[in-house]
Amino acid sequence: MARKPRIEFPGAFYHVITRGNDRQKTFIDSEDYKLFLERLDFYRERFQFVIYAYVLMPNHVHMLIETGDTSLSRIMQALQFTYTQKFNRRHKKVGHLFQGRYKFELAKKEGSTHELVQAITADIKSRIDR
């Protein structure tokens, strides 16, 4: 059975979450974090989207982004694919790094961007404190 298509549109705010396959670490050392941020910045410039916030945890990533004309699916496919290739090459691994499809929520544009960032980081903090 085919998956339901994702609801995406230009100029949308998304809270994106992606995590390691079987909850494994997606960042083993500081070089991995640096590599991910380099890839994120590369695709931000290439696909012209805005990053309002990100949180990199050892086994998952949260981001608040606003897309331009490029779909969120295209952005995430490129980011995850190239980061996984470089991660696997660097650590002499093979196979999937990320678990299935990334998750996302449309973030409401009501209020300021600052309020959106605070809401997402508060949610992340509450999950950490559990």
N, CA, C and O atoms as a GROMACS GRO file, in nm:
protein
  520
    1MET      N    1   0.084  -0.118   0.000
    1MET     CA    2   0.000   0.000   0.000
    1MET      C    3   0.089   0.125   0.000
    1MET      O    4   0.185   0.133   0.077
    2ALA      N    5   0.058   0.218  -0.084
    2ALA     CA    6   0.137   0.340  -0.096
    2ALA      C    7   0.118   0.430   0.026
    2ALA      O    8   0.013   0.430   0.090
    3ARG      N    9   0.223   0.506   0.055
    3ARG     CA   10   0.215   0.602   0.166
    3ARG      C   11   0.131   0.721   0.124
    3ARG      O   12   0.122   0.753   0.006
    4LYS      N   13   0.072   0.786   0.222
    4LYS     CA   14   0.000   0.909   0.194
    4LYS      C   15   0.102   1.017   0.158
    4LYS      O   16   0.208   1.025   0.220
    5PRO      N   17   0.070   1.099   0.058
    5PRO     CA   18   0.164   1.207   0.024
    5PRO      C   19   0.171   1.308   0.139
    5PRO      O   20   0.073   1.330   0.210
    6ARG      N   21   0.285   1.368   0.154
    6ARG     CA   22   0.303   1.470   0.258
    6ARG      C   23   0.239   1.601   0.211
    6ARG      O   24   0.239   1.633   0.093
    7ILE      N   25   0.186   1.674   0.306
    7ILE     CA   26   0.129   1.805   0.276
    7ILE      C   27   0.240   1.908   0.290
    7ILE      O   28   0.287   1.936   0.401
    8GLU      N   29   0.282   1.963   0.178
    8GLU     CA   30   0.390   2.061   0.176
    8GLU      C   31   0.352   2.175   0.083
    8GLU      O   32   0.281   2.156  -0.016
    9PHE      N   33   0.401   2.294   0.117
    9PHE     CA   34   0.380   2.408   0.029
    9PHE      C   35   0.489   2.511   0.052
    9PHE      O   36   0.545   2.518   0.161
   10PRO      N   37   0.521   2.592  -0.051
   10PRO     CA   38   0.626   2.693  -0.038
   10PRO      C   39   0.594   2.793   0.073
   10PRO      O   40   0.478   2.831   0.091
   11GLY      N   41   0.696   2.834   0.146
   11GLY     CA   42   0.680   2.934   0.249
   11GLY      C   43   0.625   2.881   0.380
   11GLY      O   44   0.589   2.960   0.468
   12ALA      N   45   0.617   2.750   0.395
   12ALA     CA   46   0.564   2.692   0.519
   12ALA      C   47   0.674   2.682   0.624
   12ALA      O   48   0.792   2.664   0.592
   13PHE      N   49   0.634   2.693   0.750
   13PHE     CA   50   0.723   2.669   0.863
   13PHE      C   51   0.706   2.523   0.905
   13PHE      O   52   0.594   2.475   0.920
   14TYR      N   53   0.817   2.454   0.923
   14TYR     CA   54   0.813   2.314   0.963
   14TYR      C   55   0.901   2.289   1.084
   14TYR      O   56   1.014   2.338   1.091
   15HIS      N   57   0.849   2.214   1.179
   15HIS     CA   58   0.931   2.157   1.286
   15HIS      C   59   0.964   2.016   1.238
   15HIS      O   60   0.876   1.930   1.232
   16VAL      N   61   1.090   1.994   1.204
   16VAL     CA   62   1.134   1.868   1.145
   16VAL      C   63   1.212   1.788   1.249
   16VAL      O   64   1.296   1.843   1.322
   17ILE      N   65   1.184   1.659   1.256
   17ILE     CA   66   1.254   1.569   1.348
   17ILE      C   67   1.301   1.448   1.268
   17ILE      O   68   1.222   1.384   1.197
   18THR      N   69   1.428   1.416   1.280
   18THR     CA   70   1.481   1.295   1.219
   18THR      C   71   1.571   1.228   1.320
   18THR      O   72   1.645   1.294   1.393
   19ARG      N   73   1.565   1.095   1.326
   19ARG     CA   74   1.646   1.028   1.427
   19ARG      C   75   1.718   0.907   1.369
   19ARG      O   76   1.686   0.857   1.261
   20GLY      N   77   1.816   0.862   1.445
   20GLY     CA   78   1.899   0.750   1.402
   20GLY      C   79   1.821   0.620   1.393
   20GLY      O   80   1.729   0.595   1.471
   21ASN      N   81   1.859   0.539   1.296
   21ASN     CA   82   1.798   0.408   1.278
   21ASN      C   83   1.814   0.327   1.406
   21ASN      O   84   1.924   0.317   1.461
   22ASP      N   85   1.705   0.269   1.454
   22ASP     CA   86   1.705   0.192   1.578
   22ASP      C   87   1.762   0.274   1.693
   22ASP      O   88   1.824   0.221   1.786
   23ARG      N   89   1.740   0.404   1.686
   23ARG     CA   90   1.785   0.501   1.788
   23ARG      C   91   1.936   0.505   1.806
   23ARG      O   92   1.986   0.548   1.910
   24GLN      N   93   2.009   0.460   1.704
   24GLN     CA   94   2.155   0.465   1.712
   24GLN      C   95   2.201   0.609   1.698
   24GLN      O   96   2.127   0.696   1.652
   25LYS      N   97   2.324   0.634   1.739
   25LYS     CA   98   2.379   0.768   1.731
   25LYS      C   99   2.399   0.809   1.585
   25LYS      O  100   2.448   0.731   1.504
   26THR      N  101   2.360   0.932   1.555
   26THR     CA  102   2.386   0.989   1.424
   26THR      C  103   2.507   1.082   1.429
   26THR      O  104   2.557   1.127   1.327
   27PHE      N  105   2.552   1.109   1.552
   27PHE     CA  106   2.672   1.191   1.574
   27PHE      C  107   2.758   1.118   1.677
   27PHE      O  108   2.717   1.102   1.792
   28ILE      N  109   2.875   1.075   1.636
   28ILE     CA  110   2.964   1.002   1.725
   28ILE      C  111   3.064   1.095   1.791
   28ILE      O  112   3.101   1.076   1.907
   29ASP      N  113   3.108   1.197   1.716
   29ASP     CA  114   3.206   1.290   1.771
   29ASP      C  115   3.180   1.430   1.715
   29ASP      O  116   3.088   1.450   1.635
   30SER      N  117   3.261   1.526   1.757
   30SER     CA  118   3.240   1.665   1.718
   30SER      C  119   3.252   1.685   1.567
   30SER      O  120   3.188   1.774   1.511
   31GLU      N  121   3.334   1.605   1.501
   31GLU     CA  122   3.347   1.616   1.356
   31GLU      C  123   3.215   1.582   1.285
   31GLU      O  124   3.184   1.640   1.181
   32ASP      N  125   3.138   1.489   1.341
   32ASP     CA  126   3.009   1.454   1.281
   32ASP      C  127   2.912   1.572   1.290
   32ASP      O  128   2.842   1.602   1.194
   33TYR      N  129   2.910   1.639   1.406
   33TYR     CA  130   2.824   1.756   1.420
   33TYR      C  131   2.863   1.863   1.318
   33TYR      O  132   2.778   1.922   1.251
   34LYS      N  133   2.993   1.885   1.307
   34LYS     CA  134   3.044   1.985   1.212
   34LYS      C  135   3.006   1.948   1.069
   34LYS      O  136   2.962   2.034   0.992
   35LEU      N  137   3.022   1.823   1.033
   35LEU     CA  138   2.987   1.776   0.899
   35LEU      C  139   2.839   1.796   0.870
   35LEU      O  140   2.802   1.840   0.761
   36PHE      N  141   2.753   1.762   0.966
   36PHE     CA  142   2.609   1.780   0.946
   36PHE      C  143   2.576   1.927   0.924
   36PHE      O  144   2.499   1.961   0.834
   37LEU      N  145   2.634   2.014   1.006
   37LEU     CA  146   2.607   2.158   0.991
   37LEU      C  147   2.660   2.212   0.859
   37LEU      O  148   2.598   2.301   0.800
   38GLU      N  149   2.772   2.161   0.812
   38GLU     CA  150   2.823   2.201   0.680
   38GLU      C  151   2.726   2.160   0.570
   38GLU      O  152   2.698   2.239   0.480
   39ARG      N  153   2.674   2.039   0.577
   39ARG     CA  154   2.576   1.990   0.479
   39ARG      C  155   2.448   2.073   0.487
   39ARG      O  156   2.391   2.111   0.385
   40LEU      N  157   2.403   2.102   0.609
   40LEU     CA  158   2.281   2.182   0.628
   40LEU      C  159   2.299   2.320   0.567
   40LEU      O  160   2.209   2.369   0.498
   41ASP      N  161   2.412   2.383   0.591
   41ASP     CA  162   2.438   2.516   0.535
   41ASP      C  163   2.448   2.511   0.383
   41ASP      O  164   2.399   2.600   0.314
   42PHE      N  165   2.512   2.407   0.330
   42PHE     CA  166   2.523   2.391   0.184
   42PHE      C  167   2.383   2.387   0.120
   42PHE      O  168   2.357   2.458   0.023
   43TYR      N  169   2.295   2.304   0.176
   43TYR     CA  170   2.161   2.292   0.117
   43TYR      C  171   2.073   2.413   0.147
   43TYR      O  172   1.982   2.444   0.070
   44ARG      N  173   2.101   2.482   0.257
   44ARG     CA  174   2.028   2.607   0.285
   44ARG      C  175   2.055   2.707   0.173
   44ARG      O  176   1.963   2.772   0.124
   45GLU      N  177   2.179   2.719   0.134
   45GLU     CA  178   2.214   2.810   0.025
   45GLU      C  179   2.161   2.760  -0.108
   45GLU      O  180   2.105   2.837  -0.186
   46ARG      N  181   2.177   2.633  -0.134
   46ARG     CA  182   2.136   2.576  -0.263
   46ARG      C  183   1.985   2.584  -0.284
   46ARG      O  184   1.938   2.620  -0.392
   47PHE      N  185   1.908   2.550  -0.180
   47PHE     CA  186   1.763   2.542  -0.194
   47PHE      C  187   1.690   2.665  -0.138
   47PHE      O  188   1.567   2.670  -0.140
   48GLN      N  189   1.764   2.761  -0.088
   48GLN     CA  190   1.708   2.888  -0.042
   48GLN      C  191   1.595   2.870   0.060
   48GLN      O  192   1.482   2.916   0.039
   49PHE      N  193   1.627   2.804   0.170
   49PHE     CA  194   1.531   2.796   0.281
   49PHE      C  195   1.593   2.863   0.403
   49PHE      O  196   1.714   2.887   0.407
   50VAL      N  197   1.510   2.893   0.501
   50VAL     CA  198   1.555   2.965   0.620
   50VAL      C  199   1.555   2.868   0.738
   50VAL      O  200   1.460   2.794   0.759
   51ILE      N  201   1.663   2.871   0.814
   51ILE     CA  202   1.673   2.791   0.936
   51ILE      C  203   1.657   2.887   1.054
   51ILE      O  204   1.738   2.978   1.072
   52TYR      N  205   1.553   2.866   1.132
   52TYR     CA  206   1.530   2.951   1.249
   52TYR      C  207   1.591   2.892   1.375
   52TYR      O  208   1.633   2.965   1.464
   53ALA      N  209   1.595   2.761   1.383
   53ALA     CA  210   1.652   2.695   1.501
   53ALA      C  211   1.686   2.551   1.465
   53ALA      O  212   1.625   2.491   1.377
   54TYR      N  213   1.783   2.498   1.536
   54TYR     CA  214   1.811   2.355   1.525
   54TYR      C  215   1.869   2.309   1.657
   54TYR      O  216   1.934   2.385   1.729
   55VAL      N  217   1.844   2.183   1.688
   55VAL     CA  218   1.902   2.118   1.805
   55VAL      C  219   1.955   1.983   1.757
   55VAL      O  220   1.880   1.901   1.706
   56LEU      N  221   2.084   1.962   1.776
   56LEU     CA  222   2.146   1.836   1.736
   56LEU      C  223   2.172   1.755   1.862
   56LEU      O  224   2.254   1.792   1.946
   57MET      N  225   2.102   1.644   1.874
   57MET     CA  226   2.119   1.551   1.986
   57MET      C  227   2.200   1.432   1.934
   57MET      O  228   2.210   1.414   1.813
   58PRO      N  229   2.258   1.351   2.022
   58PRO     CA  230   2.341   1.240   1.973
   58PRO      C  231   2.270   1.146   1.875
   58PRO      O  232   2.333   1.092   1.785
   59ASN      N  233   2.138   1.126   1.892
   59ASN     CA  234   2.069   1.031   1.803
   59ASN      C  235   1.952   1.091   1.727
   59ASN      O  236   1.877   1.018   1.663
   60HIS      N  237   1.935   1.222   1.732
   60HIS     CA  238   1.829   1.284   1.653
   60HIS      C  239   1.851   1.433   1.637
   60HIS      O  240   1.936   1.493   1.703
   61VAL      N  241   1.773   1.492   1.546
   61VAL     CA  242   1.785   1.633   1.511
   61VAL      C  243   1.646   1.695   1.510
   61VAL      O  244   1.551   1.636   1.461
   62HIS      N  245   1.637   1.816   1.566
   62HIS     CA  246   1.516   1.898   1.554
   62HIS      C  247   1.555   2.023   1.475
   62HIS      O  248   1.662   2.080   1.498
   63MET      N  249   1.470   2.066   1.384
   63MET     CA  250   1.494   2.190   1.309
   63MET      C  251   1.363   2.265   1.291
   63MET      O  252   1.257   2.204   1.275
   64LEU      N  253   1.371   2.396   1.293
   64LEU     CA  254   1.258   2.481   1.254
   64LEU      C  255   1.302   2.553   1.129
   64LEU      O  256   1.393   2.636   1.132
   65ILE      N  257   1.238   2.521   1.017
   65ILE     CA  258   1.277   2.581   0.890
   65ILE      C  259   1.155   2.633   0.815
   65ILE      O  260   1.042   2.589   0.836
   66GLU      N  261   1.182   2.729   0.729
   66GLU     CA  262   1.080   2.782   0.638
   66GLU      C  263   1.129   2.754   0.497
   66GLU      O  264   1.238   2.797   0.458
   67THR      N  265   1.049   2.682   0.422
   67THR     CA  266   1.090   2.646   0.286
   67THR      C  267   1.068   2.762   0.190
   67THR      O  268   0.987   2.851   0.214
   68GLY      N  269   1.142   2.756   0.080
   68GLY     CA  270   1.118   2.847  -0.031
   68GLY      C  271   1.044   2.769  -0.138
   68GLY      O  272   0.940   2.709  -0.111
   69ASP      N  273   1.097   2.770  -0.260
   69ASP     CA  274   1.032   2.698  -0.370
   69ASP      C  275   1.063   2.548  -0.369
   69ASP      O  276   0.989   2.470  -0.429
   70THR      N  277   1.170   2.508  -0.302
   70THR     CA  278   1.207   2.367  -0.297
   70THR      C  279   1.129   2.298  -0.186
   70THR      O  280   1.115   2.352  -0.076
   71SER      N  281   1.077   2.180  -0.215
   71SER     CA  282   0.996   2.108  -0.116
   71SER      C  283   1.080   2.060   0.001
   71SER      O  284   1.201   2.037  -0.011
   72LEU      N  285   1.015   2.047   0.114
   72LEU     CA  286   1.081   1.992   0.232
   72LEU      C  287   1.134   1.852   0.203
   72LEU      O  288   1.243   1.816   0.247
   73SER      N  289   1.058   1.773   0.129
   73SER     CA  290   1.101   1.637   0.094
   73SER      C  291   1.234   1.637   0.020
   73SER      O  292   1.322   1.557   0.050
   74ARG      N  293   1.248   1.727  -0.076
   74ARG     CA  294   1.372   1.736  -0.154
   74ARG      C  295   1.490   1.778  -0.065
   74ARG      O  296   1.600   1.724  -0.076
   75ILE      N  297   1.465   1.876   0.021
   75ILE     CA  298   1.569   1.925   0.112
   75ILE      C  299   1.618   1.811   0.202
   75ILE      O  300   1.738   1.788   0.214
   76MET      N  301   1.524   1.743   0.265
   76MET     CA  302   1.560   1.638   0.360
   76MET      C  303   1.624   1.518   0.291
   76MET      O  304   1.716   1.457   0.346
   77GLN      N  305   1.576   1.484   0.172
   77GLN     CA  306   1.636   1.372   0.098
   77GLN      C  307   1.783   1.402   0.070
   77GLN      O  308   1.869   1.316   0.092
   78ALA      N  309   1.811   1.521   0.022
   78ALA     CA  310   1.949   1.559  -0.010
   78ALA      C  311   2.036   1.563   0.116
   78ALA      O  312   2.147   1.510   0.116
   79LEU      N  313   1.986   1.626   0.221
   79LEU     CA  314   2.061   1.640   0.345
   79LEU      C  315   2.092   1.503   0.407
   79LEU      O  316   2.207   1.475   0.440
   80GLN      N  317   1.991   1.420   0.422
   80GLN     CA  318   2.012   1.290   0.485
   80GLN      C  319   2.099   1.198   0.400
   80GLN      O  320   2.185   1.127   0.452
   81PHE      N  321   2.077   1.199   0.271
   81PHE     CA  322   2.153   1.112   0.182
   81PHE      C  323   2.302   1.145   0.185
   81PHE      O  324   2.385   1.057   0.204
   82THR      N  325   2.334   1.272   0.167
   82THR     CA  326   2.476   1.308   0.159
   82THR      C  327   2.544   1.298   0.295
   82THR      O  328   2.660   1.257   0.304
   83TYR      N  329   2.473   1.334   0.403
   83TYR     CA  330   2.534   1.319   0.536
   83TYR      C  331   2.560   1.172   0.566
   83TYR      O  332   2.666   1.137   0.617
   84THR      N  333   2.464   1.085   0.534
   84THR     CA  334   2.481   0.941   0.558
   84THR      C  335   2.600   0.886   0.482
   84THR      O  336   2.679   0.809   0.536
   85GLN      N  337   2.615   0.926   0.355
   85GLN     CA  338   2.730   0.880   0.277
   85GLN      C  339   2.862   0.918   0.344
   85GLN      O  340   2.952   0.835   0.358
   86LYS      N  341   2.871   1.044   0.384
   86LYS     CA  342   2.995   1.092   0.445
   86LYS      C  343   3.018   1.028   0.582
   86LYS      O  344   3.132   0.992   0.616
   87PHE      N  345   2.913   1.014   0.661
   87PHE     CA  346   2.922   0.950   0.792
   87PHE      C  347   2.970   0.806   0.778
   87PHE      O  348   3.062   0.763   0.846
   88ASN      N  349   2.906   0.731   0.688
   88ASN     CA  350   2.942   0.591   0.668
   88ASN      C  351   3.085   0.576   0.619
   88ASN      O  352   3.158   0.487   0.664
   89ARG      N  353   3.125   0.660   0.527
   89ARG     CA  354   3.262   0.654   0.476
   89ARG      C  355   3.362   0.683   0.589
   89ARG      O  356   3.463   0.614   0.603
   90ARG      N  357   3.332   0.785   0.667
   90ARG     CA  358   3.421   0.827   0.775
   90ARG      C  359   3.435   0.721   0.884
   90ARG      O  360   3.544   0.701   0.938
   91HIS      N  361   3.325   0.653   0.915
   91HIS     CA  362   3.326   0.555   1.024
   91HIS      C  363   3.330   0.410   0.975
   91HIS      O  364   3.312   0.316   1.053
   92LYS      N  365   3.354   0.394   0.844
   92LYS     CA  366   3.363   0.260   0.784
   92LYS      C  367   3.239   0.175   0.817
   92LYS      O  368   3.249   0.062   0.864
   93LYS      N  369   3.123   0.235   0.789
   93LYS     CA  370   2.995   0.168   0.811
   93LYS      C  371   2.921   0.158   0.678
   93LYS      O  372   2.960   0.221   0.580
   94VAL      N  373   2.815   0.079   0.676
   94VAL     CA  374   2.729   0.069   0.559
   94VAL      C  375   2.584   0.073   0.605
   94VAL      O  376   2.553   0.049   0.722
   95GLY      N  377   2.495   0.104   0.512
   95GLY     CA  378   2.353   0.097   0.541
   95GLY      C  379   2.291   0.227   0.588
   95GLY      O  380   2.353   0.334   0.583
   96HIS      N  381   2.168   0.215   0.632
   96HIS     CA  382   2.089   0.330   0.674
   96HIS      C  383   2.145   0.391   0.802
   96HIS      O  384   2.191   0.319   0.891
   97LEU      N  385   2.140   0.521   0.810
   97LEU     CA  386   2.176   0.592   0.933
   97LEU      C  387   2.050   0.644   1.000
   97LEU      O  388   2.037   0.639   1.123
   98PHE      N  389   1.956   0.694   0.918
   98PHE     CA  390   1.834   0.753   0.972
   98PHE      C  391   1.719   0.653   0.968
   98PHE      O  392   1.710   0.570   0.877
   99GLN      N  393   1.632   0.663   1.066
   99GLN     CA  394   1.519   0.572   1.078
   99GLN      C  395   1.402   0.619   0.991
   99GLN      O  396   1.343   0.723   1.018
  100GLY      N  397   1.371   0.543   0.890
  100GLY     CA  398   1.253   0.571   0.807
  100GLY      C  399   1.244   0.714   0.758
  100GLY      O  400   1.345   0.780   0.735
  101ARG      N  401   1.122   0.758   0.743
  101ARG     CA  402   1.098   0.895   0.698
  101ARG      C  403   1.113   0.991   0.815
  101ARG      O  404   1.082   0.957   0.929
  102TYR      N  405   1.162   1.108   0.786
  102TYR     CA  406   1.167   1.211   0.888
  102TYR      C  407   1.023   1.247   0.926
  102TYR      O  408   0.930   1.222   0.850
  103LYS      N  409   1.008   1.304   1.044
  103LYS     CA  410   0.876   1.349   1.088
  103LYS      C  411   0.874   1.501   1.082
  103LYS      O  412   0.977   1.566   1.094
  104PHE      N  413   0.757   1.556   1.062
  104PHE     CA  414   0.746   1.702   1.066
  104PHE      C  415   0.607   1.743   1.109
  104PHE      O  416   0.509   1.669   1.093
  105GLU      N  417   0.600   1.863   1.162
  105GLU     CA  418   0.473   1.926   1.194
  105GLU      C  419   0.475   2.063   1.128
  105GLU      O  420   0.577   2.132   1.130
  106LEU      N  421   0.364   2.100   1.072
  106LEU     CA  422   0.353   2.238   1.024
  106LEU      C  423   0.348   2.327   1.147
  106LEU      O  424   0.268   2.303   1.238
  107ALA      N  425   0.430   2.428   1.150
  107ALA     CA  426   0.432   2.522   1.262
  107ALA      C  427   0.346   2.642   1.225
  107ALA      O  428   0.354   2.693   1.113
  108LYS      N  429   0.266   2.686   1.318
  108LYS     CA  430   0.178   2.800   1.291
  108LYS      C  431   0.261   2.927   1.283
  108LYS      O  432   0.352   2.948   1.364
  109LYS      N  433   0.230   3.011   1.186
  109LYS     CA  434   0.303   3.136   1.169
  109LYS      C  435   0.249   3.247   1.260
  109LYS      O  436   0.304   3.356   1.265
  110GLU      N  437   0.141   3.216   1.330
  110GLU     CA  438   0.084   3.317   1.419
  110GLU      C  439   0.185   3.347   1.528
  110GLU      O  440   0.247   3.256   1.582
  111GLY      N  441   0.202   3.474   1.561
  111GLY     CA  442   0.302   3.512   1.660
  111GLY      C  443   0.437   3.529   1.593
  111GLY      O  444   0.451   3.518   1.471
  112SER      N  445   0.536   3.556   1.675
  112SER     CA  446   0.670   3.581   1.621
  112SER      C  447   0.749   3.452   1.602
  112SER      O  448   0.718   3.349   1.660
  113THR      N  449   0.851   3.462   1.520
  113THR     CA  450   0.941   3.349   1.500
  113THR      C  451   1.007   3.313   1.632
  113THR      O  452   1.031   3.196   1.661
  114HIS      N  453   1.037   3.414   1.712
  114HIS     CA  454   1.098   3.392   1.843
  114HIS      C  455   1.009   3.302   1.929
  114HIS      O  456   1.058   3.214   1.999
  115GLU      N  457   0.879   3.326   1.924
  115GLU     CA  458   0.785   3.243   2.001
  115GLU      C  459   0.784   3.099   1.950
  115GLU      O  460   0.774   3.005   2.029
  116LEU      N  461   0.794   3.081   1.818
  116LEU     CA  462   0.800   2.946   1.762
  116LEU      C  463   0.925   2.872   1.811
  116LEU      O  464   0.919   2.756   1.851
  117VAL      N  465   1.037   2.941   1.808
  117VAL     CA  466   1.163   2.881   1.853
  117VAL      C  467   1.152   2.844   2.001
  117VAL      O  468   1.193   2.735   2.040
  118GLN      N  469   1.098   2.934   2.082
  118GLN     CA  470   1.083   2.905   2.225
  118GLN      C  471   0.992   2.785   2.248
  118GLN      O  472   1.022   2.702   2.334
  119ALA      N  473   0.884   2.775   2.174
  119ALA     CA  474   0.791   2.664   2.191
  119ALA      C  475   0.858   2.531   2.157
  119ALA      O  476   0.840   2.432   2.228
  120ILE      N  477   0.934   2.528   2.049
  120ILE     CA  478   1.001   2.404   2.008
  120ILE      C  479   1.111   2.367   2.106
  120ILE      O  480   1.122   2.250   2.144
  121THR      N  481   1.193   2.463   2.147
  121THR     CA  482   1.300   2.430   2.240
  121THR      C  483   1.244   2.391   2.377
  121THR      O  484   1.303   2.307   2.446
  122ALA      N  485   1.132   2.449   2.418
  122ALA     CA  486   1.067   2.408   2.543
  122ALA      C  487   1.017   2.265   2.533
  122ALA      O  488   1.029   2.188   2.628
  123ASP      N  489   0.961   2.229   2.418
  123ASP     CA  490   0.914   2.092   2.398
  123ASP      C  491   1.031   1.995   2.403
  123ASP      O  492   1.020   1.888   2.464
  124ILE      N  493   1.142   2.030   2.340
  124ILE     CA  494   1.260   1.944   2.342
  124ILE      C  495   1.313   1.930   2.484
  124ILE      O  496   1.346   1.820   2.528
  125LYS      N  497   1.320   2.042   2.556
  125LYS     CA  498   1.368   2.038   2.694
  125LYS      C  499   1.279   1.948   2.780
  125LYS      O  500   1.330   1.873   2.863
  126SER      N  501   1.149   1.955   2.761
  126SER     CA  502   1.058   1.872   2.841
  126SER      C  503   1.080   1.724   2.811
  126SER      O  504   1.068   1.640   2.900
  127ARG      N  505   1.112   1.691   2.687
  127ARG     CA  506   1.139   1.551   2.651
  127ARG      C  507   1.270   1.503   2.713
  127ARG      O  508   1.281   1.387   2.754
  128ILE      N  509   1.369   1.591   2.721
  128ILE     CA  510   1.497   1.556   2.781
  128ILE      C  511   1.481   1.534   2.931
  128ILE      O  512   1.540   1.442   2.988
  129ASP      N  513   1.401   1.619   2.994
  129ASP     CA  514   1.383   1.613   3.139
  129ASP      C  515   1.303   1.492   3.186
  129ASP      O  516   1.302   1.462   3.305
  130ARG      N  517   1.236   1.421   3.095
  130ARG     CA  518   1.154   1.306   3.134
  130ARG      C  519   1.237   1.193   3.188
  130ARG      O  520   1.183   1.089   3.225
   0.00000   0.00000   0.00000
